[in-house]
Each structure stands twice: as structure tokens, then as C-alpha cells.
Amino acid sequence: MKVTVVNARDLSAAQEARWNELQQADSSLASPYLCPEFTKAVAFVRDDVYIAIMMQGGDTVGFFPFQRERFGIGKPVGGRLSDFQGAVVARGAEWSPDDLIRGCGLNTWDFHHLIAAQGPFRPYHQVVSSSPFIDLSHGYEVYREEQRRRGSRRIGKLMGLSRKLEREIGPLRFEARTDDETVLAKVIAWKSAQCRRTGVYDFFGVNWTVSLIRRIHQTRTLNFSGCLSALYAGNQLVAAHMGMRSHLIWHYWFPAYDRAFSRYSPGSLLLMKLVEHCATQGIEAIDLGKGEDAYKSSFMSGSVEVAEGSVTLPSILAVLRRVGRLAADFLRDSPLARPISVPMRRLGKAHRKISTPRLRKQ
């Protein structure tokens, strides 16, 4: 296998068409995260996004997007924002992760939401988790009946809350896709406040993240689109969601709601409306992303496995990283951990400073 690396901004129209062709030939690769448009959107706001083009016998058989950091360390495109990762490769193509990473000019590639079904990467899995989804391949009524069979009363309760919200606030209006920038601004503000309130990492505290979300919101092609949805009660915006879709999958990404209406479960009401809408649009599944949120377990039909780990080639860096992991594991379980926790935190801050990504100059 021959590997050629190009800057993501230099991907040609013919290469993008071949990428789409390979992706659509394999339903396990249908996530919008694996669309070329997602990689191009990230490349619009960052300078470190590259694509490995995999060739066999003169034919293009695969594409592998990645971010290049210092010291030959590779990361998934979008970093922590990426809920699905992997290589888009033709079925039957023979390839190895070691050859791929070496061809990318990397010493290691770290992943945290790798599609676990990608066989060549299996030896590099360290942790495997479940990522829930809503199955709409047979339509909304079948999905609702399956939910009833498994004992879920979620939809019935939400219908009652929907009627109550209409009585007390005003008629409900759902917009599956809106171009209203003020709605997007609300999603960003609500979600950022939620992250700070709950102590979760605030994605929107990073400038390139906001630029990326706005870029995706503006992107619409036949195979990929940013999707901003809104739920109103009367004239009040009570919930909104910023996500994206491919030809088959709608990814539920950044849901948010006005806390003043929390007693009506507006976020879940919006998701219920979105499920109904997607079932009429040829969408086969809504990916909810890895996590144990209560609403995910009440809406999900099933799950797919995603893996965390690293493909690491032999090098001094590999030895140092392994020693660092072993030391971290030892200290986590050691009585010595508390006395040295402050210096370790300072060391972590220094490491993050060294690894600060290069942003694209606008």
C-alpha cells in the first residue's frame, strides 16, 4: 500500500468524490464525522489537518484524516469534538495501521472514539465503550412500538409534557433546520453555561470550536449538512440543537435548553420532535454519542462499540509515553499520590502548553 499525505485544504474534487463513494459503500462508515466535509470544515479553522490517501495498484482505496501535533503525534480530526473516528477504506483492501501511521509521518496516532468494528485497529484497542443510537431504519411507528415493548414510557410522558407546555406557555413549533444565527448563539451560550455549571470541559471556551460550529452550520452538500434545530412554545425559544447529518445518519451533537422551562423537559421534547422528523427524511439512525446520560438510555434502540487507544511505532517517544502511563497508573493507586498531586498538575499544565494546537490564521 502506498500512502500520500496532503493538506486537507488541498483535497481535489475528484478525491472528495472518491471519498464519498467509499463511505457510501459501507454503512459502518456513514457517520457525518467521516464525511470529507467535516474534515474540510476543521481544516478551515486549523492549520494542522491532513489526509492520508491510500493507494493500491494505482487505485485510491482509502482516506485517513488526522491532525498532526508536535513530536510526530497524531490525533483525530476535531479532537475532543470527534465522536466517531477511523479510516474510510474500500471493503477487501489490505492494509495495516503501522504502515498507515508510518506513511503519515507520525510516531503515534491516539484515538478515543474509533469505530471498533474496523478490524486492522483491534490490536491497538485499550478501552472499548458503547455509543448509543436511535434506530429509524423501519420508520417512526416501528421505533415507537419497540420502545413500548422494552418497557419505556418516555414517549408517552413527553406527549403529556408537550400538551402541558402548550397550555401554559403557547403552541409548540418545531423547526428541524433553521438558518437563524440568534438560535445558534443561544445554543453556544446555553451549552457553555451548562459545561461551566457541571464542571465539564467547555468546548465553546476555545475560539476555533465556535468558528468550526459556525462553519458546519453554513455547510450544505448532498452528502453532508450542518443542522440547527429549534423548539418554540409560543414566541419563546425553549430548546435548540446544533448537529450534523450525512446521507443516512443524523448526529445529535450539542443540545441545549432554557433552564426556565426545565420542568417541561424541553431538551427531550426537542429530541422527540427530531426523531419524528428524521424518520420521514430517509435518516436511518440518530447517533447520540458515547455517554451515560439518562435521556440517551431512555431513547436509544441499541449501540455500537467505539474504542480508545493508540497506534504507536517503536521510538524513544513511545518508550517515554509508556513510562509516563505506568507512572500515572502507579501514582493513581499509591498513597504518595496526594503529596505530589500539585506538582503533577503543574506538569500536566506544562504538557498542555507544549501541545497547544496551531490555529489557522484568518
Secondary structure, DSSP 8 states (H G I E B T S, - for coil): -EEEEEEGGG--HHHHHHHHHHHHT-GGG-SGGGSHHHHHHHHHHBS-EEEEEEEETTEEEEEEEEEE-GGGEEE-TTGGG-S-B--EE-TT----HHHHHHHTT-SEEEEEEEETT-GGGGGGEEEEEEEEEEE-TT-HHHHHHHHHHTT--HHHHHHHHHHHHHHHT--EEEESS---HHHHHHHHHHHHHHHHHHT---GGGSHHHHHHHHHHHT-B-SS-EEEEEEEEETTEEEEEEEEEE-SSEEEEEEEEE-GGGGGG-HHHHHHHHHHHHHHTTT--EEE--SS--HHHHHH-SEEEEEEEEEEE-SSHHHHHHHHHHHHHHHHHTSTTTTTTHHHHHHHHHHHHHHT---B---
